[in-house]
Amino acid sequence: MTPLADRFEWRKVNQFPMRSWDRVIGCALFSLVLLSCHLSRAPKSDEDSKQALLALENRWLQVEDDPVALEGILAHDFLHVVPGAIITKDQHLQFLREHPAGTQRAEKHFADLHVRVYGEAGIVNGAVIQTTEHGEHKTLFTDVFAYRDGKWQAVSAQELPLTGP
């Protein structure tokens, strides 16, 4: 064989192992890029997440009768446990569209809030105090949130209206 043919033969024989190393390095770099994208979308810190969840709860309380505003607060797979039923996001919003709130809105505020964060999940427990001309009504609640696509969204809610003193 000529020196040129020898080099060609050597390349042909040794080319496959080099390509497999290229693939390994390429896969490793691709994995690092995916991991960095995931980490950059994760919540900043537990304290930042707690503050974001409190702000979201306050926003939710302000717009609780507005189906358009709730679209961004409630996740697509949101479930709402209400006395006697479990309803989906679509059912919840449809109910609000069919039964719009009156013009006079009762005063509501939170009491005894507890916010816990577990990575990309958050839980808020507390009470909503509603004041009307008939007095105060207290409702205990648990809201569960998931951090998805760079923001917190409600995935589950449950209320327990209290009766009596």
N, C-alpha and C positions, 0 to 999 in steps of 0.2 A: 504494500500500500504506500501511497505517496504521503508526504507530510500533511498535505491539505486534506486528503482523504482520512488520515488518522485523526486530525482535529475534528473533522465533521463527525466521524464515528464516535469520538469521545463525547462530543456535545450531545449527540443523540442518546447515548447511554446514560449520561449524567444529568440530562435536562430534567427528567421526571422528579428525582429527589429534590432538586432546587425548586421546582414548581410546588411540591407538597409543602416545603418550608414557607414559601410565599403564601400559600393558603392558610397555614397555621398562624402566621403573623397577621395576615389580613383578618382572620376570624377573631384573633385576640384584640386587635385594634377596634374592630366593629363592636365587640362586646363592651369594651371600655367606653366607647361613644354612647352606646345604649344605657349603660349604667350611669354615666354622668348626666344624661338627659333625665333619667328617672330621679336621680338625687337632686337635680336642680328644681324639680317640680314638687319635691317633698316640702312639708311645712318647715318653716324656719327654726322654731324652737317651741317647746311646750308653752312657754309664757306668751309668745306671739300668737300661738294657736288659740290659747284661752281667750285672749283679747279679741281675736277675730271671731270666735264663736259667740262671745258676749255681744259684739256689735251686730252679728247676724241675727241673734235672738231678738235684740231690740228692734232691728229693721223688720223682722217677721211680725212682731207684735204691732208695729205701726201700720203694716200693710196686710194684715191677716184677712181682710175682706176683699182684697184686690187680686183677682185671678191673674192679671197680667204681671203684676209685680212678683207674685209667688212663683211664676214660671222659672225664674232663675234661682230661687231659694230652695225649691223642692227638686230632688233628683228624679230622674226618669223612672226609677224603681221605688219611689217613695210609697210607704204604707202608713196609714193613719188609723190608729186604734181609737175608736170612739165608743161610747156606751152602746153595746149591742151589735157592733159591726167592725170589720176591718175594711177600709176603703183605699183605693189606689189614688195616685196623684190625679189622674184624669177624672175620676169620680169626685174627688174633693173640689177640683177647679170647676167642674160642671155644676156641682151643687151651688157654689158661690155665684156662678153666672145666672143660674135659675132663681136664686134667692138673694138678690143684692141687698146689702146692708142699708139701713135707713140713714137719713141725713144726720140724725143726732147720734153721736157715738159715745158710748160709756167710757169713763176714764178707767184705764188699766195700767197697772205697773207690776213689776216683778218683786218678789220677796224670797229670801232664803235660797239664793241661787248657788248651785254647786256645779263646777265645770271640771271635767276630767278629760285628759287627752292620752290616748294610747297609740302613738305613731300617727297613722292616717285615719284614726277613728276618734271621735269626740262624743262625750255624753254630757248633756246639761239636764240637771234636775232642779226643780224649784216650784214656786207657786205664782200664779197670776191672780192679783187682787183686782176685782172689778167693782167699781163704785157707781151705783145708780141712785135714783131718787128713792128706791126701795131698800137701800142699804148696801152692804158689802157682800160679795160672793167670792169664795176662794176656790181655785182649781189647781190641783197638783199636776205636774207634768213631767214627762221624761222625753227628751228629744235626742235622737242619735244622728250624728253627722259623719260623712265620709269626705276625705280630702281627695278630690279627683280633678284631673286636668288643671291643677294650679289653684283650685278654690274649694272652699267648704260648701257642702250641700246637705240638706236634711234628707235622710233615708228612712227615718221612722219617727213617729210621734205618738204619744199616748197621753190622754188626759183623764183625770179622776176628779169630777166635781164633788166638792164637800158639801154636805147638808148639815144643818144643825148648828149649834154654837161653836 
